[in-house]
Amino acid sequence: MFQVFIKELNGFLNSLIAYIVISVFLTGIGLLTWVFPDTSVLEYGYADMETLFSLGPYVFMFLIPAITMRMFAEERRSGTIELLLTKPITDWQIIIGKYLSGWVLVAFAVLPTVVYFWSVWQLGDPAGNIDTAGVIGSYIGLILLGGIFTSIGILSSLVTRNQVVSFIIAVFLCFIFYSGFSSLAAINVWGPGAVLLEQLGILYHYNALSKGLIDTRDLLYFVSVIMAILLFTKMILGSRRW
């Protein structure tokens, strides 16, 4: 697993993919947070990081599939997947190694935004007048959200040889998992079941963490979804039918 992780991470770092993804994320979020009038913190009149945590997931929907789309699709296209599968490593080690390399890259992209938190902290009146618990919870939610999107990207990359198709599938599934259930629950046909339907989606649990309430049920939800998607990926890889 460690060898696969290092191989994939080096593959990212030795290409432009990692640097482009991180640069695009930080530039986009930076412009939204500080420059564009409709979302700028400087226009709010109070210190918070709502822009980062509300728009960040939608930026992730496109950036994370761009990271993961080549992981299995390129190996299948080039035929190197067969060589990888003949090595003395298990399917789980291959999947987890690739998964962790993508998730670590996502974490690297989020890490520099701590500077935004420090800046907003200093801008508060008085300095430090910001909901720190909410920010910490939001960061936890954003990293876990990145974990789910990465697992979706890995799965999408496995089911097709075409990287573009993998990207499109991953973006669609990320959107459905994030806000699709909440959108469906808003339709006035479910009755009491609307609450349960909303709880199946990521947005419900992400918003709960953003309030600074670190509930084990929300954490368990994220971990369970990640494991379920990776298990489904293992089943497809194990079947060798693609």
N, C-alpha and C positions, 0 to 999 in steps of 0.2 A: 504493500500500500504506500509506504513512504517513498519508494522509488518512483511510483506512478505520480504521486503528489509533486515530487521535486521535478520530474520530467515535464509535467504540465505547467508548473509554475515558471520554470525556466523558459518554456516555450512562449509563455506570455511576456515575460520580462525581456526576452531576446527579440521580440517583435514589437511592432508599433501598437498592437492591440491594447495592451495594458495602459500605456501612456495616453493613447487617444481616449479610451473609456474614462480614465480618471480625470483627464483634462476637460472633457466634455461635461462630465457630471459636475465638477467644481465650478466650471465657467457658467453653466446653465443655472445652477442653484445660486451662485454668487450674484448673477444678474437679477434673478428673481428676488433675492433677499435684500439687495442693497441698491439696485439701479432702477428697475421698472417701477413707475409710480404706483401702479395698482397693487403691487405686492411688497413694496419696499418697507423694511422695518423703520426707516427714517421718516416715513410718511404716517406711520401708525399713531405716534404720540405716546406709545408705551412699549416696554421691552419684552419681546417674546420671540420665539423661533418657529412660529406657526407655519411660515412659508416653507421652510425646509422640510418639516415633517408632514405637511399636507400635500406638497407637490413632489417631494422626493420619491414616493412610491410610483408615481406615474413616469418619472424619469427612469427609474429602475426597470419599468416594464419594457423599455427599449434597450437600455444599456446591458442588462444582464443577459438577455437572449443573444446579444451581439458577442458577449464573452463566451457563452457556452455552445453556440451553434456549430462550432467546428470540432468539438471534443470527440464525438463519435462519428459524426457525418463525414468529416474529412478522412478519418481512419478507414471507414467503410469504403469511401470512394477510391482511396489510394490502395486499398488492400492490406494495409498494415494492421488492421484489426485482427486478422487471422494470426499474424505473427505474435501479437500481444496475447491472444488467447492461448497460445501454445506454451507460454512461459509458465514457470512454477508459481503462479499467483492465482488466487481465487477470483471469481466474478465480483464478490463483495469488495475485495481489495482494489480492483480496477475502478469500480463505481465510486467507492468512498475516496480514493485517491484523486480522481478527477473532480469529484464534488467539492472536496475541501480546497483544492487549488482555486476553483472558481469563487468559493465563498470567501477565502482569504483575500482575493483580489477585490471583492466587493467591500470588505472591511477596510482595506487600504484606501479605497475611494472615499469612504465615509470619515475616516480618521481626521483628515485635515479640516473638516468642518467644525472641529472643536475650537478652532480659531474664531469662527463666527460666534460661538457661545461666549467666548471670552470678550469679544467685541461688544456683544449685546449686554453682557454683565457690566462692562465699564460704562455703557451708555445709560444705564438705569439711573433713576433719580430717587434715592441715592444709589451709588454703585452697588450692584448685587441685588437690586430689586427685580428679581426674575424668579419664576417658578422652577427652581432647580430640580425638585422631585419630578415634575412633569417633563422636564428636558431629559433627565436620566431615563425615565420610563419610555420616552419617545425614541431615544437612541437604542434602547434594548429592542423595542418593537421594530425599528428600522433595520437593525442587523438581522433579527429573526425573519423579518419579511424578505430580506435579501437571501436568507437561507432557503426559504420556500421557493422563491423565484429561480434560484440556482438549481434546485432539484427538478423543477419543471423544465428548465433549459436543458439539463442533462437527459431527461426522458425524451424531450422533443428531438434532440440531436441523435438519439439512438434509433428512432423510428423512421428515419429517412437518410438517404445519402446526400441530399441536396441541402447545403447550408442555408440558402435563402428560405426554403420551405421550412426548415427547422426553426429559423428565426420567426417566421410568420406564425407557426403553430405555438411557439413559446409565448409570443406577445399576446395571442388570443387567450391562451389558458391562464396566463398571469392576470389578465384583465378580468376574466370570469371568476377566478378564485378570489381576487381582491375585492371587487365591487359588484360582481354579477349577482351574488346571493342577496346583497342588500337591496339592489335594484328590483329584483324579483319580489322580495318581501314587501316592498313599497306598493306593489299592485294590490288593490283592495279586493282580493278574492280568497285569501288564505285563512282569514279569521284568526283564531288563537295560534294557528301554526306559523304565522308570519314571524313571530319572535324566534322560534326554533330555526326557521329557514335563514333568518338573518345571522344567527349564531354559527351557522355552518360556514360563513364567509370570513375572510381575513379581516375585513374592515372593522367589524364589530370588536374583535379582540385587539386589533391595533389601536383603535380609539380608546379602549379601556386602559391599555398600557400608557397611552399618551397623557392620561390624567394623573400619572404618577403612582397609580395603585398597582403594584407588582403582584398580581394574583396568580397563584400556581395553576389555576385552571386555564388562564390565558397562555402561560408558558407551556403547559402540557399540550394545548391545542397546536401551537406552532411546531413543537417537537413531533407530535403525532402525525401531522400533515407531511412533514419532511420525511419521516420514516416510511409512511404509507407510499409516497411517491417513489422513494428509492427502492422500496420492496417491489413495486410494480416494474420499475426499471430492471431490477435483478431478474424478475420472472421473464421479461422479454429477452434479456441478454442470455439467460440460461436456456431458453428454448432454441436459440440459434436460428430463429426463423425470421429473416428480414430480407 
